[in-house]
Amino acid sequence: MQILFPASVAIFAFTLFLVLKRPWNLGIGYSALIGAGVAVILGITSFSDIIIVWNIVWNATFTFVAIIIASLVFDEAGFFEYLALKIAHYSMGDARKLFILIILLGSGISAVFANDGTALVLTPIVIAIVYRSGFNKKQIIPFIMATGFIADTASIPLTISNLVNIISASYFSIPFLVYAMKMILPDIVSIAATVLFLWLYYRHQIPDRFDTKLLEKPETAIRDPLLFKLAFPVIATLVVLYSIGGIFDIPIALIAVPGVAALFIVARLHGVIDTNSIIREAPWQIVIFSLGMYIVVFGMGAQGFTQYVADLLIAIARLGNPVSTVFSGLIFGFMAAIMNNLPSVMIGNLAIARISDPGILVYANVIGNDIGPKFTPIGSLATLLWLYSLKRKRGIVISARSYMKVGFIIATPVLIITLLALVLL
């Protein structure tokens, strides 16, 4: 074990390097698979571990892919652009009102379509709207950052709101409604705190007024009327089915995948939107990534790292609530910021499973790994893709230093307040 532990840490660091740097344009899934292969070859993980890991990640992975495909279908139909234009006109030229409404819209999209859906679908729409409204580059930054931040800080309420949530709920067999009842109030607190601190930080960069006459009518955004009309019924039906499925221990993926497949078939048969592009843009690499990265993390945990984290959490628990929950959540958050939130939440789950009475640590782990990634650009894959998209498509460069400055100033109080809400509400 003395030799295998440092070897497992080195493999994890190497795998994370491949995932984040993507040399030779290597997909994140293949990067994780390389690390997993090395771990198996060196005997850090076994072939039997692969079966265990697959049983842990399959539900979360396929649910996430289905949710993102649904968001891409509705995006192609013009659903999100319609909503964004609607709130832009509703703000009646008040840029500060628009700022808050965009944050609230982002929180709603994150709840149902996951944080990646908000970061990757809503961000280009928001940029287009503020550009058309005559904002200069300095005035645009608050709206971009607000969209990126709320994507993660509002991804707490439902198991489907973040891959982190799905992984944790699946691992600990938490039903959809049980999870929602515990996390909706902390999510509301997180949204309110995010609005407050984003507003305090950016209030001087937001102009007073903008001209709504420069914007198109919301109706012009609708490209497929049928899919547009199906959006709310489909969302409502899926949420109801998730809730019912949780009562009978039906994995969410067994509801999400057939439901989204039916939606995709309708879109394909209707023939208005480009369904081929949706298939190309779907996050298939996440399937391989989840399996490969969890194999690497599972091996590192088996060599002693998980026990170290568990011992630390047990020691912190002696402080009593709310201090212990806040400290534990901050540890999970900083782990996510340093090593990315997916391996971080996996390690957290494995460590918590070793504690006889974890209490609300499961939920603190989720909150820490949902909000903590905002501390650094590498904290979540959604943030990395978001920053890359901003640079490639719009020429907007947000440096790591400026991102981390905003991250620590805003995400730190939001995380602490949300963890307190988890304990006290």
N, C-alpha and C positions, 0 to 999 in steps of 0.2 A: 504493500500500500504506500510505503514511503516514496517509492519510485513512481508509482502510477499516479499519485495525487498531483505532483508538479507537472507530469506529462499531460494529465487531463486538463489542467489550467492552461498549459501552453497550447493545446489543441483548441480549446475554447477561444483563446486570444487570437490564434491564427484564423479560425473560422469567422470570428467577428470582423477581423481585418478584411477578409475576402468579401463579406457581406456589405460592409460599409464603403470600401474603396472600389469594389467591382473591377478588378484588373481584367484586361482583355474583354471588357463589357460582359463579364460573366454574370449570369442571372443569380439572384439571391438564393434561389432554390438549389442550384448546382453548387454554389459556394458552401451551403450548409451540408449538402450531401457529401462533398469532399471531406469536410471535417468529421462527419459521421463515419465515413469509410475508414479514415485513419484511426478513429477511436475503436472501431471493431477489429481492425487488423492488429492493433497493439494490445488487444484484450481488455481495454478499459470498459467496453460494453460488449455484450454477447448478442448472438442472434435471437435468443429468447427475450432479451431486453427490447429488441425492435418490435416484437409483437405487443409487449406491454405498452410501449410508447405509442404505437399506432392506435391501440384501444383508448388511449388518453386523448389523442389529438384529432381523430377523424371527425368527430361531431363538430368541434369548434372550427376546423378548417373548412369543411364543406358548407357549413352555415355561413361563414364569412364570405366565401366566394359567391354563394347565391345572393347574399345581400348586396354585394358590390355590383353584380350583374343586374339586379333589379334597379339599382340607382343609375346605372348606365343606360338602361332601357328608358327610364323616365326622363333622364337628362336629354337623350336624343329626341324624345317626344316634345321637349320644351317645357316640362313641368317646373323645373327649378328656376329657369330663367323667367318664366311667368310670375312665380312667387316673388322673385327678387325685384322685378320691374313693378309689381303690384305695391310692394312696400316702399319702393323709391317714390312712386307717385303719391302714396298715402302720406309720406313725410312732408309733402307740400313745400318742398324746397328748403326745409330745415335740415341742414347737414348733420347736426348733432342728433336729431331725432332719427335720421337715417342710420347713423352709426350704431345706435342702440338697437334699432329694429333688425339690422343685419346680424348682430350678435344673437338676438332672439331667434331669428330664422335659422342661423347656423346650429343653435342648440336643439331645435326641433328636428333638423335633418340628421344631426349626430345621433339622436335618440333612436331613430328608426333605421337609418341607413349607415350607421357606424361612422367613426371619426374619419376614416379614409374617404368616405363618401362626401363629407363636408369639405375636407381639405382639397380634394382633387376635383370635385364637381362644382362646388359653390365659388371657390376662389377665382377661377377665370371669369365667371359671370359677374362677380363683384368688381373685379378689375375693369371689365368692359363698361360697366355702368358708371363707375366713378370717372373713367376716362371721358366717356361721352358727356358727362355732366360738367366738364371743363375744369376738373381738379388738376393741380400740378403734381409733380412727382412726390414732393414732400407731404402734400395733403392726402395722397393715396396710401402712403405707408400705414397710417393707423387702421384703415379699413382692411388692408391685407393682413396685418398682424392680428387684428381682432378675429378675422375669419380662421386663421391658423390656430389661434389659442383656444377659441371656443370649441373647435373641432374635438380637442382632447378633454378640456375641462368640463364639457357638457356630455361626455360619452360614458357617464356613470349609471344612468337610471335603469336600463334594461340589459339583459344578458347579451342581446344582439347589438348593443351600442358600441362595442369595442371587442376586438379579438381577445384582448386580455380578459374581459368579462366572461366571454364564452368559454375560454380555457379553464378559468377558475370555477365557474358554475358547473361545467362538465366534470371536472376533476373531483369536486366535493358533492356532486349529485344534488345541486340546489335547484329546486323547481323554479320555473319562470316567474310565477306570481310571488313566491317567497322572496326571491331576489329583489323583485321590483318593490315590494312593500318595505324592504329594508333600505333601499338605495334611492328612492325617488326624492325623499326630503333632503338628504345630503346633496343630491344633484341640483335641486333648486337653490340650495345655499351656495353651491359652487358656481352656478350661473350668476347669481346676484353678486357674489364676491368678484367674479371675473369682470362683470360689467362695471362695477365700482372702480376696481384698480386699473382697468384699461382706460376708463374715462379720466381718472386722476392723472394717469401718465401721459395721455395723448390729447388732453382737452385743448391745449394751446395750438396744436397742429391741425385741428379740424376747423374748416371754415364755417362761417355763420350760415351762409345761404348757397344754394345752387339752383340752376335753371332746369326745372322738370320738362320744359318744352323741348330740350335737346334729346330727351329720351323717347324711345318708341312706346307705343301703347302696349300694355301687357299681352293683349290678344295676339299681337304679331309674333310672339315667341312660340306660340303653339304650332308645332310641326306635324303632329299626329293627334287629331282630336279624339280618336277612340282611346288610345293609350292614356291621353291626358285625363279623360273622364274615368278611366279605370284606376287611376292612382290612389285616390283616397279609399275606395272600396277594397282594393287589393291590400293596402296597408292595414286597414282595420280588420279584415278577415284573417290575415296572417297573425296579427297580434292576439286576436281571440283564440285562434288555433294553437299558438304557442302556449297560451295560458291553460287551455284545456289539456294539451299534451303534457304539460308539466305535472298535472294531477295524476296522470296515468303513466308517468315516467317514460314518455315517448321522447327520444332525442330530438332536439330542435331541427337538426339537419334533415330528418325524415319528413318534416313539414315544410321547411324552407326550400329545399331542393326541388321537390315536385311542384310546389306552388310557383316558384320562379321559373321553372321549366315550362309550365303552362303559360305564364305571362310571355315568355320568350317566343313560344310557338305562335301565340296570338300576334305578336309583333312581326314575326317572320311571315305569317300568312297574309297579314294586312299589307305588308310590302311598302310602307311609307318611309320608315327609317332604315338606316344601314345596319342590319343585324350582324353582318360579317365583321364590321369594325368593333362591335361589342365583344364578340368572341375573341378578337385579337387583343383587346384592351383588358379583358378579364384577368384577374391576378392568379393565373394558374401556378406561377412559381411559388405562391404561398403554400400550396399543398405539399410540395417537396421541401420547402423551407421549414415548415412546422415539424415535419417528421425528422428531418436531418438535424435541426438545431436542438430539438428536444432529446434526440439520441446523445448529442454531445453534452448537453446539460445534465441529462440523466446519469451519464458516465462520470462526470465531474462530481455530481452529488453522491454517487455510490462510493467514491474514493475519499469521502470525508467532508467535502465542502458544505453539503446540506446540513450535516450535524453541527458544524460551526455556526451556521446561521440560526439553527434551532436553539442552540445553547444561548446565543445572544438574545434571541426573542424571549426565552424563559427568564433570563436575568433582568431584562427590561420589564417584564410582566410584574416583577416584585415591586415596582414603583407604584402600581395601582393606577386605575383610570381616573381622569382622562390622559394623564401624562404618558402612561405606557403605550396606549393606542396611538397617540400623536407621534411619539418617538419611533415606534415601529413603522408607522406609515411614512415618516420622513426617511427612514433607512431604506424602505422599499423604493421610495421616490428617487433617492440618490443612486441606488443600484440601477434603476431604470435609466437614469441620465448617463451613467458611466458605461453600462454594458448593453443598452437597448432594452426596451420594456418587455419584449417577448421572452428572451432567456431569463430576465429578471423575475417575471411573474412565475415562470416555471420553477425556478429555484425557490421562490417564496412558497409556492404550493407544496413542493417536496419537503421543505423545512417545517411548515405548519402541520403537515400530516404526521410528523414525528412528535408533536406536542399533544399530550393527553386531553387537555381542555383548552382548545385554541380560542374559544369565545368569538369575538368579532374580528379576530386577526385576518380571517379569510377576506372580509370586506375591506379592512384597512390595506391589505395587500393589493386589492383591486384599485382602490382610490390612489394609493401611492404610485402604482404603475400606469394609471390613466393620466394623472396630473404631473407626476415627476418628470416624464419625458420632455416637458417644456423647459427644463433647466438647460439642456444642451441640444444642438442640432441632431445629434446621433441618437437621441432618446427614443425615437419611434421611426418606423419605416415610413409612416405617413408624412412626417416632418421632412425626412430626406427627399422623398418624392416631390413634396410641395416646394421645397427650396429649389430643387433641380428644375421643376416645371416653370417656376417664376423666372429663373435665369435663362432657360432655353427658349421659352415662348414669348416672354415679355421683356427680357433684358434687364430685369429687376434683380439686383444682387443684394442680399442681406448677409453681411459678414457674420462669421461665427461669434466674434466678440460682441457685436451689437445685439445679436440674437440672445446670447447668454446674459447680457446686461438686463434686457427686458424680461427674460425668463426668470432670473432670480428675484428681480424686484416684484414681479406680478405673481408668478407661480408659487413662491414661498408662502405668502400670506393666504393665498387661495387654498393651498394644500392643507395648511394648519387649520384654517377655519372649517374646511370641509370635514376633516378628521374629527374635530370637536363636535360638529353636527352629527356625525355618525354615532358618537358616544352619548351625546346629551339629548338627541331628539328621538 
